[in-house]
Amino acid sequence: MDVRAELETGAGAPELFEVVADLSTYPAWLDIVGRVEPTAAGPDESGPAWLVDLVGRVGPLRRSKRLRMVQTEHTPPGSATAGRIRFERHDLDGRTHSDWVLNATVTAQDVGSRLEVHLHYGGSLWVPLLDRLLSDEIRSSRERLAALVAS
């Protein structure tokens, strides 16, 4: 499953990038992220890591999932270059898990900035439900993210 979303905001690219690059801010603007805790980086990891609890609700159904996400790319935006951030699932339990990859690009515009996000989920569990849930969540989170960046 691949989900893409965009946001244009009056906030500057550095401010937007700072929020999107820090997974601990996600519960404040993305309801599907219930909780985020920093955790130690693994032996072969160069970026910070977090434990992320995803919570999905559709009607009476509720599903939760804990992922260990690692920042694998962190390139802040420059005056003429886009900022790039990438998080990848990397659990340290020795088992094979479905891919979760979040790529975000922040670009400065004449006024404000633009965020482009691509979320890839390589599993098959609950995909039709997850696709609907993420689409609804993206629509409702745009205003919360813009307000958080502006504050």
C-alpha positions in Angstrom: 0.0 0.0 0.0 1.3 3.5 -0.9 -0.3 6.7 0.3 0.7 10.1 -0.9 -0.3 13.4 0.6 0.6 17.1 0.2 0.3 20.3 2.3 1.0 23.9 1.5 1.3 26.2 4.5 2.3 29.8 5.1 5.0 28.6 7.6 8.6 28.6 6.5 10.3 25.4 5.3 12.7 25.2 8.3 9.8 25.3 10.8 7.7 22.7 8.9 10.8 20.5 8.5 11.5 20.7 12.2 8.0 19.3 13.1 7.9 16.6 10.5 11.4 15.4 11.3 10.5 14.8 14.9 8.3 11.7 15.3 7.5 12.8 18.9 5.3 15.6 17.4 3.1 13.3 15.4 0.5 12.4 18.2 -0.2 16.2 18.4 -1.4 16.4 14.8 -2.0 12.8 13.6 -4.7 10.9 15.4 -3.6 7.5 14.1 -0.3 7.9 16.1 -1.3 7.2 19.6 2.1 7.4 21.3 5.7 7.9 20.5 8.7 7.1 22.7 12.4 7.7 21.9 14.4 4.5 22.1 18.1 3.7 21.7 19.6 3.3 18.3 20.7 -0.1 17.3 24.3 -1.1 16.5 24.0 -0.4 12.8 21.8 2.6 13.0 23.0 6.2 12.5 19.8 8.0 13.2 17.5 8.3 16.2 14.8 5.7 16.8 11.3 5.7 18.3 8.7 3.3 19.4 5.5 4.3 17.6 2.0 3.1 18.6 -0.4 3.3 15.7 -4.1 3.1 16.6 -6.9 2.7 14.0 -10.6 2.9 14.7 -13.4 2.3 12.2 -16.8 2.0 13.7 -16.6 -0.6 16.5 -13.3 -2.0 15.2 -10.0 -1.0 16.9 -6.6 -2.2 15.9 -3.2 -1.1 17.3 0.3 -1.8 16.2 3.7 -0.9 17.7 6.5 -0.2 15.3 10.1 0.7 15.9 11.0 3.4 13.5 14.5 4.7 12.7 15.4 8.0 11.0 17.5 6.9 8.0 17.7 10.3 6.2 17.7 13.8 7.6 18.6 16.6 5.2 17.3 20.0 6.3 16.0 22.4 3.6 18.3 25.0 2.2 17.6 28.2 0.4 17.6 26.4 -3.0 17.2 22.8 -1.9 14.4 20.7 -0.6 14.6 19.1 2.9 14.3 15.3 3.0 13.4 13.1 5.9 13.0 9.3 5.9 11.8 6.9 8.6 11.9 3.1 8.2 10.6 0.3 10.4 13.5 -1.6 12.0 12.6 -3.9 14.8 15.4 -5.6 16.7 13.6 -8.8 17.7 15.1 -10.9 15.0 11.8 -11.5 13.2 10.8 -10.5 9.7 8.2 -7.7 9.7 6.3 -5.8 7.0 7.9 -2.7 5.7 6.8 0.7 6.9 8.6 3.6 5.2 7.8 7.3 5.5 9.4 9.7 3.1 8.8 13.5 3.5 10.1 16.3 1.4 9.8 20.0 2.5 10.3 22.7 -0.2 10.4 26.4 0.3 8.0 28.4 -1.8 7.8 32.1 -2.6 5.4 32.3 0.3 5.5 29.5 2.9 6.4 25.9 2.1 5.1 22.6 0.7 5.2 19.2 2.3 5.0 16.0 0.2 4.7 12.7 2.1 4.8 9.2 0.8 3.9 6.3 3.2 4.6 2.8 2.1 3.3 -0.3 4.0 4.5 -3.6 2.6 2.1 -5.9 4.5 -1.4 -7.2 3.6 -3.2 -7.1 7.0 -6.3 -4.9 7.0 -5.1 -3.1 3.8 -8.6 -1.9 2.6 -9.5 -0.7 6.1 -6.0 0.9 6.6 -6.2 2.7 3.2 -9.6 4.2 4.1 -8.4 5.1 7.6 -5.2 6.8 6.3 -7.1 8.7 3.7 -9.5 10.1 6.3 -6.7 10.8 8.7 -4.7 12.8 6.1 -7.7 15.0 5.4 -8.3 15.8 9.1 -4.6 16.2 10.1 -3.7 19.0 7.6 -5.2 21.8 9.7 -3.7 20.5 12.9 -0.2 20.2 11.4 -0.4 23.7 9.9 -1.5 25.1 13.3 1.3 23.3 15.1 3.9 24.6 12.8 2.5 28.1 13.0 2.6 28.1 16.8 
